[in-house]
């Protein structure tokens, strides 16, 4: 039997897919950009959802991975554009697939370093250590004049995806949407695998897990690294969307934004980040046009979600989580 | 020798709970760990699993000392613990509970399902939604899926309906017949004594009596186990 959550997920996926095409047909190109932003933020939050939703790891440092993804895209494409060699004569690249691979590797290594140290702590200490690492990366980017420092780095022409013209907004939306669907598929695979079961067991009771022979640290570390890699992929796309990357992608506001998306949509739910990103971007664009203090209203919605709808939008619509 | 517990002394903070417990379990042996409430049975089990490391004495499993090992490595030496209070992972399904910690060996999902057919019917149900008896079956099944050399059952039938208890005891007898070593803590002497090869009775954190069940006379039962 098809569950209500499955139907809701299907509706959200189709809605997100349909909106840019309708917007294009009625001549509203800005809406395509909004839908692309939703897809990219949802992908970043899906990455965080592996650590936070499945593993219970409240990382306040995922902006570091998001920003690293953005900077990998910016740095590789700026070298490819200027022709200046980077290292070992490598002149950068404008190919998205190569950029994504590089970003995933760099973010994975950074995630490994941060994870090895921070996962030895828990609770508020884990939150603070991940935040501290992200701030270190943030201040490093600010003080790195070769790649724009505080001013950031422009991507003159959007990077290329084989066989399509990414400069067309609708096409670029398709690339971002495709990446989101692959990301959601990976999340579902991880959640439903033996590894996913062990990860959720670690979240539920660390001592009980140890008593059945599972070491919590490698399980959490693997989840943290996978989470970092997916968030970095979203960072690459975000840099390409804006054709600009700046230290703001690395700031703690960004980490907070990703957590907010997950809480709004439903922690640990497959489509929680998608629902959260939709709600966030719609509120931002609708209320942002009326008042500069739109975040006050977002705060009220977040408060209501935490108090009255712990399962987020998806939980409200689909009922209790299978994995609570 | 599979398990060698030698002179262990375990503390809760500054309060000593075990005062030099010593006993052994051979391969294929079923040992009943007995005693009134608060005498140190669960503490002994926690010490064996290194969930509460002893401050003195020595524990070895198949010749490997456990004093420097974290609990997950002790479990990997072949200890399958069914803790007191049916502690499954409540927000995982029955299937996920079984496969999460599975290790290769003769105990497979099919064999666990054959031992507890009820678990097959409940495969995709969350553990928290199972009855007490089903959760206990799941806890035993989960421990078996780690393919232990020694299964430790801490009050496995406590608080269960008589019919369900029978299912659990039937499973324990099956496991014994297959040659699995078992350390059992249980208050139902009528079921426990026929299945045990040897009894270890604790009193005030010390071993007060050991012997075969046939020698545990009514007088001894009254002295050490009566309320």
Interface residues (C-beta under 8 A of the other chain):
Chain A: X194 X197 X198 X200 X201 X204 X205 X207 X208 X209 X210 X211 X212 X213 X214 X215 X216 X322 X323 X324
Chain B: X49 X51 X70 X71 X72 X73 X75 X76 X80 X81 X83 X87 X89 X90 X91 X92 X93 X96 X97 X99 X100 X101 X102 X103 X126 X142 X143 X146
